[in-house]
């Protein structure tokens, strides 16, 4: 039997349904209707994101039979409308992607212990132009998001591309109420954002000072761009009339972009940085996403030798602070100015390198930052990013971070497109080096256990490791691991920062270990999904949780029990 072409890329569990649909020529909709096949039982997956509406759209895609990749695409494009401060079409990002599908060939290879790599990095970073044109007052990055998420869908998606972009187009065209997180971002940008006429027209509200929570906004120009992306894919955005329009509008807004650069940009698939622990492997992105190696090193320091499990609460805080300080000091050895590595990427989180970093660790006292070689240096990293995590019923998972390299990028919008322009990376803190996603997988049985995405600049990898360790090493529920007060030590200055509300006994214990300590409101935001016994085998153990420090939403999708 030969199925119509648009029905061939279906999940294994719906082939019987598709055979019945064939008799009627295949439905005109990708959505499975209740009256045709009844309900799908059990856990269908989950989505966690910084903006609630985007998480709900991703959950709806999972409910309709979409993969984790499908839901990630829909979640991103919704964020490009509802949280353009970080997720603008003008920006870029990085995703960790795990394929949980089990073909007969893959099962055979896994049982033979060969070719079991199913987790990859997809990079579509918002890089700067090769040359900044004369007269550019606000240098811009080359947009990467549209092609990046198209690449994700092309490799791992099932539902139609148009269906995944359509919800975002609808939100932009017909409008929506501003969420708490978007209102906060607009307030943080303040008058600087309202200096741009296009930004003030869209986000200014009635008084031109900025919309607030529950205000209603419409983005007609952006909806037109999303309509083209929905109907024709990203091709026109990178070559053709739309590409020329984007380039001309970008340069008119003080940016620096050429049609050749936007046409030549493309996403890249690569291997992850891997840290084995127990029967699982933790995956991180490699350089130039600097937070990837930093997070991988911190994780190995925590996970190796039962250091974290055997420590007291104060000892765990001490271990996390010392690990972060050492990883950030080591960054000075390998990181080039553009964030790339000067040593083989796979060696950065290797056991030999990390153990060398830990030789000076003392369980009873703090090692002064001045005693480390090299000594940690101050490094400003962009905290303006947004992350989301998706897992589906087959155990496929996607953890993404996207950014405009600054809050609202350059602070200007390309006229006629509605696109917030991402800032070009520079040494002043604008950039993508702090993006921090993580996945933990048992590849021997192809089970997903943990996925997270963290923002917060230089503190993001520490926050990510803190949550992951609390859940996977410390035995806490994901909810408790997220609620736990965090600590961070960057080495410069030689101060341990802790979140307000940390136990007085822990603070006193840290002082006894000769730390200078200082309170701070928030140390990073982490969104995560944790399946303590793995998925797809034990979906009932899955927790889908948003960081209580933010205003996002965790949305699980389940069929009728």
Secondary structure by P-SEA (a helix, b strand, c coil): ccccccccccccccaaaaaaaaaacccccccccccccccccccccccccccaaaaaaaaaaaaacccaaaaaaaaaaaaaacccccccccccbbbbbbbccccaaaaaaaaaccccccbbbbbbcccccccccccccbbbcccccaaaaaaaaaccccccccccaaaaaaaaaccccccaaaaaaaaaacccccccaaaaaaccccccccccccbbbbbaaaaaaaaaaaccccccccccaaaaaaaaaaaaabbbbcaaaaaabbbbbbbccccccccbbbbbbcccaaaaaaaaaaaaaaccccccccccaaaaaaaaaaaaaaaaaaccccccccccccccccccccaaaaaaaacccccccccccccccccccbbbbbccbbbbbbbccccccccccccccccccccccccccccbbbbcccccccccccbbbbbbbcccccccccccccccccaaaaaaaaaaaacccccccaaaaaacbbbbbcccccbbbbcccccaaaaaaaaaaccccccccccbbbbbcccccccccccccbbbbcccccbbbbbbbbccc
